């Protein structure tokens, strides 16, 4: 079986991405791999609105996302020490694939929201695009599957 040294877990702060992270942690513990948690800011979203109702800038949004990722590490990784957090701005699937290529990631563990029909056609699937273009194996956790 292939040994994993670096595992990339894209996180969009959804429960589905946290479930995928649980699998990533299992794989990492088996081979003492480093887990990279990555969040990509694609469009301004409600999670980056100031409590008073105005949108914060991209630099502030990146800082907030990094804080949320660090919080995710402390709350969901049970003290696992070999972690790294990254936040970037751009197209999610392109940045995930490029990071995997540049950092020689051994495994990407991601989630899918299970959209079908028109929603899938309009928004596409980041997971589907990652699977098609990734330079390494991709483990996909379905939103409602185990």
VMD Tcl script that builds the backbone (N, CA, C; Angstrom):
set m [mol new atoms 438]
animate dup $m
set s [atomselect $m all]
$s set {name element resname resid chain x y z} {
  {N N UNK 1 A 0.842 -1.180 0.000}
  {CA C UNK 1 A 0.000 0.000 0.000}
  {C C UNK 1 A 0.889 1.246 0.000}
  {N N UNK 2 A 0.435 2.251 -0.659}
  {CA C UNK 2 A 1.172 3.508 -0.781}
  {C C UNK 2 A 1.256 4.229 0.566}
  {N N UNK 3 A 2.437 4.751 0.869}
  {CA C UNK 3 A 2.608 5.519 2.099}
  {C C UNK 3 A 2.358 6.992 1.788}
  {N N UNK 4 A 1.611 7.640 2.640}
  {CA C UNK 4 A 1.287 9.046 2.449}
  {C C UNK 4 A 2.184 9.891 3.346}
  {N N UNK 5 A 2.869 10.852 2.739}
  {CA C UNK 5 A 3.698 11.775 3.509}
  {C C UNK 5 A 3.001 13.117 3.674}
  {N N UNK 6 A 2.208 13.489 2.665}
  {CA C UNK 6 A 1.497 14.763 2.695}
  {C C UNK 6 A 0.076 14.546 2.186}
  {N N UNK 7 A -0.897 14.982 2.983}
  {CA C UNK 7 A -2.313 14.836 2.649}
  {C C UNK 7 A -2.938 16.222 2.633}
  {N N UNK 8 A -3.624 16.524 1.546}
  {CA C UNK 8 A -4.290 17.812 1.400}
  {C C UNK 8 A -5.783 17.645 1.657}
  {N N UNK 9 A -6.311 18.448 2.573}
  {CA C UNK 9 A -7.740 18.423 2.902}
  {C C UNK 9 A -8.336 19.814 2.661}
  {N N UNK 10 A -8.974 20.019 1.516}
  {CA C UNK 10 A -9.647 21.299 1.296}
  {C C UNK 10 A -10.827 21.434 2.263}
  {N N UNK 11 A -10.952 22.595 2.882}
  {CA C UNK 11 A -11.995 22.832 3.875}
  {C C UNK 11 A -12.818 24.040 3.446}
  {N N UNK 12 A -14.145 23.848 3.347}
  {CA C UNK 12 A -15.020 24.989 3.040}
  {C C UNK 12 A -15.888 25.343 4.249}
  {N N UNK 13 A -15.539 24.796 5.401}
  {CA C UNK 13 A -16.226 25.024 6.673}
  {C C UNK 13 A -17.627 24.422 6.711}
  {N N UNK 14 A -17.905 23.495 5.812}
  {CA C UNK 14 A -19.176 22.760 5.848}
  {C C UNK 14 A -18.968 21.483 6.660}
  {N N UNK 15 A -20.063 20.914 7.132}
  {CA C UNK 15 A -19.961 19.643 7.851}
  {C C UNK 15 A -19.393 18.555 6.949}
  {N N UNK 16 A -19.710 18.610 5.654}
  {CA C UNK 16 A -19.181 17.616 4.721}
  {C C UNK 16 A -17.653 17.684 4.670}
  {N N UNK 17 A -17.092 18.894 4.650}
  {CA C UNK 17 A -15.629 18.998 4.605}
  {C C UNK 17 A -15.002 18.552 5.925}
  {N N UNK 18 A -15.699 18.764 7.039}
  {CA C UNK 18 A -15.187 18.288 8.327}
  {C C UNK 18 A -15.213 16.762 8.387}
  {N N UNK 19 A -16.227 16.153 7.775}
  {CA C UNK 19 A -16.277 14.682 7.726}
  {C C UNK 19 A -15.121 14.151 6.901}
  {N N UNK 20 A -14.819 14.820 5.779}
  {CA C UNK 20 A -13.686 14.399 4.949}
  {C C UNK 20 A -12.381 14.539 5.742}
  {N N UNK 21 A -12.276 15.583 6.539}
  {CA C UNK 21 A -11.082 15.797 7.355}
  {C C UNK 21 A -10.872 14.644 8.340}
  {N N UNK 22 A -11.954 14.081 8.853}
  {CA C UNK 22 A -11.831 12.923 9.747}
  {C C UNK 22 A -11.127 11.766 9.037}
  {N N UNK 23 A -11.488 11.537 7.772}
  {CA C UNK 23 A -10.814 10.490 6.996}
  {C C UNK 23 A -9.352 10.861 6.758}
  {N N UNK 24 A -9.112 12.126 6.427}
  {CA C UNK 24 A -7.742 12.579 6.216}
  {C C UNK 24 A -6.878 12.343 7.446}
  {N N UNK 25 A -7.447 12.606 8.618}
  {CA C UNK 25 A -6.724 12.384 9.870}
  {C C UNK 25 A -6.416 10.898 10.063}
  {N N UNK 26 A -7.359 10.038 9.751}
  {CA C UNK 26 A -7.109 8.588 9.872}
  {C C UNK 26 A -5.940 8.165 8.994}
  {N N UNK 27 A -5.959 8.624 7.725}
  {CA C UNK 27 A -4.865 8.286 6.808}
  {C C UNK 27 A -3.539 8.850 7.321}
  {N N UNK 28 A -3.569 10.085 7.816}
  {CA C UNK 28 A -2.344 10.731 8.295}
  {C C UNK 28 A -1.758 9.988 9.484}
  {N N UNK 29 A -2.596 9.577 10.421}
  {CA C UNK 29 A -2.099 8.867 11.609}
  {C C UNK 29 A -1.450 7.543 11.237}
  {N N UNK 30 A -1.997 6.872 10.222}
  {CA C UNK 30 A -1.440 5.579 9.819}
  {C C UNK 30 A -0.016 5.692 9.300}
  {N N UNK 31 A 0.295 6.799 8.647}
  {CA C UNK 31 A 1.629 6.929 8.060}
  {C C UNK 31 A 2.400 8.152 8.567}
  {N N UNK 32 A 1.895 8.771 9.632}
  {CA C UNK 32 A 2.513 9.958 10.211}
  {C C UNK 32 A 2.735 11.055 9.177}
  {N N UNK 33 A 1.728 11.268 8.351}
  {CA C UNK 33 A 1.788 12.260 7.283}
  {C C UNK 33 A 1.453 13.655 7.804}
  {N N UNK 34 A 1.874 14.638 7.058}
  {CA C UNK 34 A 1.483 16.022 7.313}
  {C C UNK 34 A 0.128 16.262 6.658}
  {N N UNK 35 A -0.765 16.927 7.379}
  {CA C UNK 35 A -2.070 17.299 6.824}
  {C C UNK 35 A -2.037 18.796 6.508}
  {N N UNK 36 A -2.353 19.125 5.267}
  {CA C UNK 36 A -2.492 20.527 4.879}
  {C C UNK 36 A -3.978 20.826 4.779}
  {N N UNK 37 A -4.454 21.744 5.607}
  {CA C UNK 37 A -5.834 22.217 5.515}
  {C C UNK 37 A -5.814 23.474 4.660}
  {N N UNK 38 A -6.625 23.489 3.616}
  {CA C UNK 38 A -6.626 24.614 2.684}
  {C C UNK 38 A -8.040 25.125 2.496}
  {N N UNK 39 A -8.179 26.443 2.555}
  {CA C UNK 39 A -9.453 27.084 2.237}
  {C C UNK 39 A -9.208 28.062 1.099}
  {N N UNK 40 A -10.112 28.045 0.120}
  {CA C UNK 40 A -9.997 28.952 -1.019}
  {C C UNK 40 A -11.161 29.930 -0.992}
  {N N UNK 41 A -10.821 31.217 -0.981}
  {CA C UNK 41 A -11.826 32.266 -1.083}
  {C C UNK 41 A -12.113 32.474 -2.566}
  {N N UNK 42 A -13.338 32.158 -2.957}
  {CA C UNK 42 A -13.700 32.277 -4.369}
  {C C UNK 42 A -14.569 33.494 -4.605}
  {N N UNK 43 A -15.600 33.641 -3.826}
  {CA C UNK 43 A -16.516 34.776 -3.893}
  {C C UNK 43 A -16.778 35.254 -2.476}
  {N N UNK 44 A -17.049 36.553 -2.310}
  {CA C UNK 44 A -17.431 36.981 -0.963}
  {C C UNK 44 A -18.655 36.192 -0.507}
  {N N UNK 45 A -18.655 35.800 0.741}
  {CA C UNK 45 A -19.786 35.030 1.243}
  {C C UNK 45 A -20.178 35.536 2.623}
  {N N UNK 46 A -21.304 35.063 3.095}
  {CA C UNK 46 A -21.831 35.524 4.379}
  {C C UNK 46 A -20.863 35.322 5.522}
  {N N UNK 47 A -20.017 34.283 5.455}
  {CA C UNK 47 A -19.113 34.013 6.566}
  {C C UNK 47 A -18.048 35.104 6.721}
  {N N UNK 48 A -17.903 35.990 5.729}
  {CA C UNK 48 A -16.911 37.049 5.815}
  {C C UNK 48 A -17.541 38.430 5.878}
  {N N UNK 49 A -18.752 38.496 6.393}
  {CA C UNK 49 A -19.402 39.773 6.632}
  {C C UNK 49 A -19.115 40.194 8.069}
  {N N UNK 50 A -18.866 41.461 8.261}
  {CA C UNK 50 A -18.681 42.016 9.591}
  {C C UNK 50 A -20.024 41.967 10.317}
  {N N UNK 51 A -20.036 41.760 11.631}
  {CA C UNK 51 A -21.304 41.704 12.372}
  {C C UNK 51 A -22.202 42.929 12.165}
  {N N UNK 52 A -21.614 44.071 11.833}
  {CA C UNK 52 A -22.422 45.269 11.615}
  {C C UNK 52 A -22.990 45.336 10.205}
  {N N UNK 53 A -22.697 44.333 9.382}
  {CA C UNK 53 A -23.351 44.230 8.088}
  {C C UNK 53 A -22.541 44.614 6.874}
  {N N UNK 54 A -21.308 45.063 7.030}
  {CA C UNK 54 A -20.541 45.410 5.841}
  {C C UNK 54 A -19.532 44.316 5.527}
  {N N UNK 55 A -19.141 44.229 4.265}
  {CA C UNK 55 A -18.210 43.203 3.820}
  {C C UNK 55 A -16.797 43.619 4.199}
  {N N UNK 56 A -16.033 42.686 4.735}
  {CA C UNK 56 A -14.642 42.969 5.057}
  {C C UNK 56 A -13.793 42.735 3.809}
  {N N UNK 57 A -12.599 43.333 3.751}
  {CA C UNK 57 A -11.718 43.194 2.595}
  {C C UNK 57 A -11.098 41.812 2.498}
  {N N UNK 58 A -10.460 41.566 1.345}
  {CA C UNK 58 A -9.867 40.251 1.101}
  {C C UNK 58 A -8.785 39.911 2.122}
  {N N UNK 59 A -7.958 40.888 2.498}
  {CA C UNK 59 A -6.909 40.604 3.487}
  {C C UNK 59 A -7.520 40.188 4.820}
  {N N UNK 60 A -8.577 40.905 5.218}
  {CA C UNK 60 A -9.267 40.546 6.461}
  {C C UNK 60 A -9.954 39.184 6.309}
  {N N UNK 61 A -10.508 38.929 5.132}
  {CA C UNK 61 A -11.174 37.642 4.894}
  {C C UNK 61 A -10.168 36.501 4.970}
  {N N UNK 62 A -8.978 36.705 4.397}
  {CA C UNK 62 A -7.938 35.673 4.469}
  {C C UNK 62 A -7.520 35.428 5.919}
  {N N UNK 63 A -7.367 36.499 6.680}
  {CA C UNK 63 A -6.982 36.361 8.091}
  {C C UNK 63 A -8.066 35.629 8.876}
  {N N UNK 64 A -9.335 35.963 8.613}
  {CA C UNK 64 A -10.448 35.288 9.297}
  {C C UNK 64 A -10.472 33.804 8.933}
  {N N UNK 65 A -10.317 33.485 7.640}
  {CA C UNK 65 A -10.320 32.085 7.206}
  {C C UNK 65 A -9.155 31.324 7.830}
  {N N UNK 66 A -7.983 31.956 7.908}
  {CA C UNK 66 A -6.833 31.289 8.528}
  {C C UNK 66 A -7.116 31.002 9.998}
  {N N UNK 67 A -7.736 31.953 10.687}
  {CA C UNK 67 A -8.110 31.730 12.080}
  {C C UNK 67 A -9.092 30.581 12.230}
  {N N UNK 68 A -10.066 30.505 11.316}
  {CA C UNK 68 A -11.036 29.408 11.353}
  {C C UNK 68 A -10.357 28.066 11.094}
  {N N UNK 69 A -9.384 28.042 10.173}
  {CA C UNK 69 A -8.652 26.802 9.921}
  {C C UNK 69 A -7.827 26.387 11.133}
  {N N UNK 70 A -7.182 27.350 11.765}
  {CA C UNK 70 A -6.404 27.040 12.964}
  {C C UNK 70 A -7.308 26.519 14.079}
  {N N UNK 71 A -8.501 27.105 14.187}
  {CA C UNK 71 A -9.491 26.635 15.150}
  {C C UNK 71 A -9.933 25.211 14.811}
  {N N UNK 72 A -10.104 24.936 13.521}
  {CA C UNK 72 A -10.465 23.591 13.067}
  {C C UNK 72 A -9.387 22.596 13.471}
  {N N UNK 73 A -8.136 22.978 13.308}
  {CA C UNK 73 A -7.028 22.089 13.706}
  {C C UNK 73 A -7.109 21.750 15.185}
  {N N UNK 74 A -7.293 22.773 16.014}
  {CA C UNK 74 A -7.285 22.516 17.454}
  {C C UNK 74 A -8.509 21.743 17.912}
  {N N UNK 75 A -9.657 21.960 17.282}
  {CA C UNK 75 A -10.886 21.296 17.733}
  {C C UNK 75 A -11.123 19.933 17.102}
  {N N UNK 76 A -10.663 19.725 15.876}
  {CA C UNK 76 A -11.051 18.520 15.145}
  {C C UNK 76 A -9.918 17.537 14.876}
  {N N UNK 77 A -8.685 17.912 15.186}
  {CA C UNK 77 A -7.576 17.012 14.884}
  {C C UNK 77 A -6.982 16.366 16.130}
  {N N UNK 78 A -7.599 16.568 17.271}
  {CA C UNK 78 A -7.201 15.865 18.486}
  {C C UNK 78 A -5.733 15.987 18.840}
  {N N UNK 79 A -5.157 17.162 18.624}
  {CA C UNK 79 A -3.766 17.367 18.985}
  {C C UNK 79 A -2.762 16.866 17.960}
  {N N UNK 80 A -3.229 16.415 16.798}
  {CA C UNK 80 A -2.296 15.947 15.764}
  {C C UNK 80 A -1.383 17.106 15.380}
  {N N UNK 81 A -0.068 16.897 15.522}
  {CA C UNK 81 A 0.880 18.011 15.425}
  {C C UNK 81 A 1.322 18.342 14.005}
  {N N UNK 82 A 1.290 17.392 13.106}
  {CA C UNK 82 A 1.836 17.618 11.771}
  {C C UNK 82 A 0.772 18.233 10.864}
  {N N UNK 83 A 0.502 19.524 11.080}
  {CA C UNK 83 A -0.528 20.206 10.298}
  {C C UNK 83 A 0.007 21.527 9.755}
  {N N UNK 84 A -0.645 21.974 8.709}
  {CA C UNK 84 A -0.338 23.255 8.094}
  {C C UNK 84 A -1.659 23.827 7.592}
  {N N UNK 85 A -1.817 25.137 7.678}
  {CA C UNK 85 A -3.025 25.773 7.167}
  {C C UNK 85 A -2.656 26.784 6.092}
  {N N UNK 86 A -3.451 26.796 5.022}
  {CA C UNK 86 A -3.230 27.710 3.907}
  {C C UNK 86 A -4.555 28.309 3.472}
  {N N UNK 87 A -4.533 29.583 3.130}
  {CA C UNK 87 A -5.700 30.266 2.577}
  {C C UNK 87 A -5.245 30.968 1.314}
  {N N UNK 88 A -6.035 30.830 0.255}
  {CA C UNK 88 A -5.697 31.489 -0.992}
  {C C UNK 88 A -6.970 32.045 -1.616}
  {N N UNK 89 A -6.801 32.856 -2.635}
  {CA C UNK 89 A -7.934 33.465 -3.341}
  {C C UNK 89 A -7.858 33.039 -4.791}
  {N N UNK 90 A -8.980 32.543 -5.325}
  {CA C UNK 90 A -9.014 32.168 -6.733}
  {C C UNK 90 A -10.001 31.058 -6.998}
  {N N UNK 91 A -9.750 30.321 -8.061}
  {CA C UNK 91 A -10.604 29.212 -8.450}
  {C C UNK 91 A -10.246 27.992 -7.597}
  {N N UNK 92 A -11.199 27.466 -6.829}
  {CA C UNK 92 A -10.865 26.385 -5.891}
  {C C UNK 92 A -10.187 25.178 -6.520}
  {N N UNK 93 A -10.766 24.641 -7.597}
  {CA C UNK 93 A -10.166 23.409 -8.124}
  {C C UNK 93 A -8.778 23.662 -8.692}
  {N N UNK 94 A -8.560 24.803 -9.318}
  {CA C UNK 94 A -7.229 25.097 -9.862}
  {C C UNK 94 A -6.193 25.230 -8.749}
  {N N UNK 95 A -6.553 25.937 -7.683}
  {CA C UNK 95 A -5.597 26.132 -6.591}
  {C C UNK 95 A -5.309 24.833 -5.851}
  {N N UNK 96 A -6.332 23.997 -5.685}
  {CA C UNK 96 A -6.132 22.698 -5.032}
  {C C UNK 96 A -5.191 21.828 -5.864}
  {N N UNK 97 A -5.451 21.731 -7.156}
  {CA C UNK 97 A -4.621 20.904 -8.047}
  {C C UNK 97 A -3.196 21.459 -8.123}
  {N N UNK 98 A -3.064 22.779 -8.249}
  {CA C UNK 98 A -1.728 23.380 -8.327}
  {C C UNK 98 A -0.931 23.148 -7.041}
  {N N UNK 99 A -1.586 23.298 -5.887}
  {CA C UNK 99 A -0.899 23.055 -4.627}
  {C C UNK 99 A -0.470 21.593 -4.529}
  {N N UNK 100 A -1.352 20.694 -4.918}
  {CA C UNK 100 A -1.024 19.265 -4.874}
  {C C UNK 100 A 0.186 18.966 -5.759}
  {N N UNK 101 A 0.239 19.578 -6.912}
  {CA C UNK 101 A 1.365 19.374 -7.825}
  {C C UNK 101 A 2.646 20.008 -7.254}
  {N N UNK 102 A 2.539 21.260 -6.825}
  {CA C UNK 102 A 3.721 21.984 -6.345}
  {C C UNK 102 A 4.314 21.373 -5.078}
  {N N UNK 103 A 3.468 20.892 -4.198}
  {CA C UNK 103 A 3.928 20.348 -2.913}
  {C C UNK 103 A 4.091 18.825 -2.933}
  {N N UNK 104 A 3.861 18.224 -4.091}
  {CA C UNK 104 A 3.968 16.762 -4.247}
  {C C UNK 104 A 3.109 16.029 -3.216}
  {N N UNK 105 A 1.870 16.466 -3.133}
  {CA C UNK 105 A 0.902 15.857 -2.216}
  {C C UNK 105 A 0.663 14.409 -2.635}
  {N N UNK 106 A 0.556 13.524 -1.668}
  {CA C UNK 106 A 0.353 12.099 -1.942}
  {C C UNK 106 A -1.115 11.710 -2.023}
  {N N UNK 107 A -1.991 12.494 -1.382}
  {CA C UNK 107 A -3.418 12.178 -1.351}
  {C C UNK 107 A -4.198 13.457 -1.081}
  {N N UNK 108 A -5.289 13.621 -1.821}
  {CA C UNK 108 A -6.240 14.694 -1.542}
  {C C UNK 108 A -7.481 14.041 -0.968}
  {N N UNK 109 A -7.936 14.528 0.179}
  {CA C UNK 109 A -9.167 14.023 0.794}
  {C C UNK 109 A -10.156 15.178 0.790}
  {N N UNK 110 A -11.236 15.019 0.054}
  {CA C UNK 110 A -12.195 16.112 -0.114}
  {C C UNK 110 A -13.616 15.601 0.034}
  {N N UNK 111 A -14.537 16.537 0.064}
  {CA C UNK 111 A -15.951 16.174 0.179}
  {C C UNK 111 A -16.682 16.632 -1.067}
  {N N UNK 112 A -17.867 16.090 -1.237}
  {CA C UNK 112 A -18.751 16.548 -2.291}
  {C C UNK 112 A -20.095 16.850 -1.648}
  {N N UNK 113 A -20.737 17.885 -2.138}
  {CA C UNK 113 A -22.034 18.277 -1.575}
  {C C UNK 113 A -23.190 17.535 -2.222}
  {N N UNK 114 A -22.917 16.734 -3.227}
  {CA C UNK 114 A -23.950 15.893 -3.820}
  {C C UNK 114 A -25.000 16.639 -4.614}
  {N N UNK 115 A -24.641 17.790 -5.165}
  {CA C UNK 115 A -25.616 18.522 -5.987}
  {C C UNK 115 A -25.864 17.754 -7.273}
  {N N UNK 116 A -27.081 17.828 -7.734}
  {CA C UNK 116 A -27.433 17.173 -8.984}
  {C C UNK 116 A -28.219 18.147 -9.846}
  {N N UNK 117 A -28.484 17.737 -11.062}
  {CA C UNK 117 A -29.346 18.516 -11.942}
  {C C UNK 117 A -28.810 19.899 -12.231}
  {N N UNK 118 A -29.708 20.880 -12.194}
  {CA C UNK 118 A -29.369 22.248 -12.555}
  {C C UNK 118 A -28.300 22.845 -11.644}
  {N N UNK 119 A -28.392 22.584 -10.352}
  {CA C UNK 119 A -27.397 23.129 -9.417}
  {C C UNK 119 A -26.002 22.639 -9.787}
  {N N UNK 120 A -25.886 21.364 -10.164}
  {CA C UNK 120 A -24.588 20.810 -10.541}
  {C C UNK 120 A -24.113 21.435 -11.851}
  {N N UNK 121 A -25.034 21.594 -12.807}
  {CA C UNK 121 A -24.656 22.178 -14.092}
  {C C UNK 121 A -24.193 23.624 -13.938}
  {N N UNK 122 A -24.865 24.387 -13.113}
  {CA C UNK 122 A -24.537 25.797 -12.948}
  {C C UNK 122 A -23.250 25.974 -12.147}
  {N N UNK 123 A -23.143 25.297 -11.022}
  {CA C UNK 123 A -22.000 25.490 -10.139}
  {C C UNK 123 A -20.856 24.538 -10.440}
  {N N UNK 124 A -21.158 23.432 -11.119}
  {CA C UNK 124 A -20.119 22.437 -11.337}
  {C C UNK 124 A -19.774 21.752 -10.037}
  {N N UNK 125 A -18.784 20.934 -10.081}
  {CA C UNK 125 A -18.353 20.248 -8.880}
  {C C UNK 125 A -16.853 20.417 -8.736}
  {N N UNK 126 A -16.452 21.087 -7.663}
  {CA C UNK 126 A -15.025 21.250 -7.400}
  {C C UNK 126 A -14.382 19.867 -7.276}
  {N N UNK 127 A -15.033 18.972 -6.540}
  {CA C UNK 127 A -14.472 17.623 -6.359}
  {C C UNK 127 A -14.287 16.928 -7.703}
  {N N UNK 128 A -15.276 17.043 -8.578}
  {CA C UNK 128 A -15.190 16.398 -9.890}
  {C C UNK 128 A -14.009 16.940 -10.692}
  {N N UNK 129 A -13.813 18.256 -10.666}
  {CA C UNK 129 A -12.693 18.865 -11.393}
  {C C UNK 129 A -11.357 18.478 -10.765}
  {N N UNK 130 A -11.316 18.394 -9.454}
  {CA C UNK 130 A -10.088 17.971 -8.781}
  {C C UNK 130 A -9.751 16.536 -9.181}
  {N N UNK 131 A -10.745 15.669 -9.186}
  {CA C UNK 131 A -10.514 14.271 -9.568}
  {C C UNK 131 A -9.927 14.188 -10.970}
  {N N UNK 132 A -10.480 14.973 -11.889}
  {CA C UNK 132 A -10.021 14.929 -13.284}
  {C C UNK 132 A -8.592 15.428 -13.464}
  {N N UNK 133 A -8.155 16.383 -12.650}
  {CA C UNK 133 A -6.876 17.037 -12.909}
  {C C UNK 133 A -5.802 16.806 -11.844}
  {N N UNK 134 A -6.128 16.136 -10.768}
  {CA C UNK 134 A -5.170 15.951 -9.667}
  {C C UNK 134 A -3.986 15.093 -10.087}
  {N N UNK 135 A -2.808 15.426 -9.583}
  {CA C UNK 135 A -1.611 14.638 -9.875}
  {C C UNK 135 A -1.424 13.450 -8.923}
  {N N UNK 136 A -2.421 13.208 -8.064}
  {CA C UNK 136 A -2.321 12.150 -7.062}
  {C C UNK 136 A -3.717 11.557 -6.841}
  {N N UNK 137 A -3.819 10.467 -6.078}
  {CA C UNK 137 A -5.138 9.921 -5.771}
  {C C UNK 137 A -6.000 10.921 -5.005}
  {N N UNK 138 A -7.312 10.815 -5.226}
  {CA C UNK 138 A -8.280 11.674 -4.542}
  {C C UNK 138 A -9.296 10.776 -3.861}
  {N N UNK 139 A -9.471 10.966 -2.564}
  {CA C UNK 139 A -10.458 10.235 -1.780}
  {C C UNK 139 A -11.615 11.193 -1.542}
  {N N UNK 140 A -12.805 10.832 -2.030}
  {CA C UNK 140 A -13.971 11.716 -1.941}
  {C C UNK 140 A -14.966 11.153 -0.952}
  {N N UNK 141 A -15.388 12.006 -0.014}
  {CA C UNK 141 A -16.387 11.643 0.987}
  {C C UNK 141 A -17.691 12.324 0.598}
  {N N UNK 142 A -18.713 11.514 0.362}
  {CA C UNK 142 A -20.014 12.076 0.008}
  {C C UNK 142 A -20.647 12.745 1.217}
  {N N UNK 143 A -21.427 13.773 0.955}
  {CA C UNK 143 A -22.043 14.531 2.037}
  {C C UNK 143 A -22.866 13.637 2.952}
  {N N UNK 144 A -23.688 12.776 2.392}
  {CA C UNK 144 A -24.587 11.959 3.207}
  {C C UNK 144 A -24.174 10.493 3.268}
  {N N UNK 145 A -23.006 10.173 2.742}
  {CA C UNK 145 A -22.579 8.779 2.741}
  {C C UNK 145 A -21.540 8.504 3.806}
  {N N UNK 146 A -21.360 7.250 4.144}
  {CA C UNK 146 A -20.326 6.862 5.117}
  {C C UNK 146 A -19.314 5.963 4.483}
}
mol reanalyze $m
mol bondsrecalc $m
mol representation Tube
mol addrep $m
